[in-house]
């Protein structure tokens, strides 16, 4: 499975809208296992709280999503700035560097500082 940063962003947006924990999180155009594996990645990186239940083959068969963490909220605040999001993704793509959501987050935080009025 390839890491999909756009899917991870969409997951965080969906989790932010939850008012209670949810079993599985359907995202249009994505297989349930792929979504659950990306929920796991977001959880491992500290952006949301979730419990992953794996089947006998080790696949993420179910995901119980609880809530965003403070870091998840901060990430979304930055990622919702379309210019910042696109610049961050294209910067790493142009350099042919595979990035994690944490690296993207750190880059967006640094770039956001440059957007502050002087």
C-alpha positions in Angstrom: 0.0 0.0 0.0 1.3 3.5 -0.9 0.9 6.2 1.6 -1.7 8.7 0.3 -1.4 12.1 2.0 -4.6 13.4 0.5 -6.5 10.5 1.9 -4.9 11.1 5.3 -6.1 14.7 5.1 -9.6 13.6 4.2 -9.7 11.2 7.1 -8.7 13.9 9.5 -11.4 16.2 8.1 -14.0 13.4 8.6 -12.8 12.6 12.1 -13.0 16.3 13.1 -16.8 16.2 12.2 -17.5 13.2 14.4 -19.5 13.8 17.6 -18.8 10.3 18.9 -16.5 7.4 18.2 -17.2 5.6 15.0 -16.5 2.1 13.7 -14.9 2.4 10.3 -15.0 5.6 8.3 -16.2 5.3 4.7 -14.3 7.6 2.3 -15.7 7.7 -1.3 -13.3 6.1 -3.8 -11.3 4.2 -1.3 -11.3 0.6 -0.1 -12.1 0.0 3.6 -8.8 -1.7 4.3 -6.9 1.1 2.7 -8.8 3.7 4.7 -8.3 1.7 7.9 -4.5 1.4 7.2 -4.3 5.2 6.7 -6.3 5.7 10.0 -3.6 3.6 11.6 -0.8 5.8 10.1 -2.6 8.9 11.3 -2.9 7.4 14.8 0.7 6.3 14.9 1.8 9.9 14.0 -0.3 11.4 16.8 -3.0 13.1 14.7 -6.0 11.1 15.9 -7.0 8.5 18.4 -8.1 5.1 17.0 -8.1 1.4 17.7 -7.3 -0.9 14.8 -8.6 -4.5 14.7 -6.6 -6.7 12.4 -7.8 -9.9 10.7 -5.9 -13.2 10.6 -3.9 -11.9 7.6 -2.8 -8.8 9.5 -5.0 -6.4 7.5 -6.8 -3.5 9.2 -10.2 -5.1 9.1 -11.9 -2.5 11.4 -11.0 0.9 12.8 -12.7 2.5 15.8 -12.0 6.2 15.5 -12.4 8.3 18.6 -11.2 11.9 18.0 -8.6 14.2 16.7 -5.7 15.1 18.9 -4.5 18.7 19.4 -1.8 18.0 16.8 -4.5 16.8 14.4 -6.5 20.0 14.8 -3.3 22.0 14.2 -2.5 20.0 11.1 -5.9 20.6 9.6 -5.8 24.3 10.3 -2.7 24.5 8.1 -3.8 21.9 5.5 -7.0 23.8 4.9 -4.9 26.6 3.4 -5.0 25.3 -0.2 -2.0 27.3 -1.3 0.1 26.0 1.7 -1.0 22.4 1.2 -0.3 22.4 -2.6 3.1 24.1 -2.1 4.1 21.6 0.5 3.2 18.6 -1.6 4.7 20.0 -4.8 7.9 20.9 -3.0 8.6 17.4 -1.9 7.3 15.9 -5.2 9.6 18.1 -7.2 12.5 16.9 -5.2 11.4 13.3 -5.6 11.3 12.8 -1.9 8.9 10.5 -0.2 7.4 12.2 2.8 5.5 11.4 5.9 2.5 13.3 7.2 4.8 14.5 10.0 7.3 15.9 7.6 4.6 17.6 5.6 3.2 19.0 8.9 6.6 20.4 9.9 7.1 22.0 6.5 3.6 23.6 6.6 4.3 25.0 10.1 7.6 26.5 8.9 6.0 28.0 5.7 3.1 29.4 7.7 5.6 31.5 9.7 6.5 33.2 6.4 2.9 34.2 5.8 2.8 36.3 9.0 2.8 40.0 8.5 6.1 41.7 9.2 
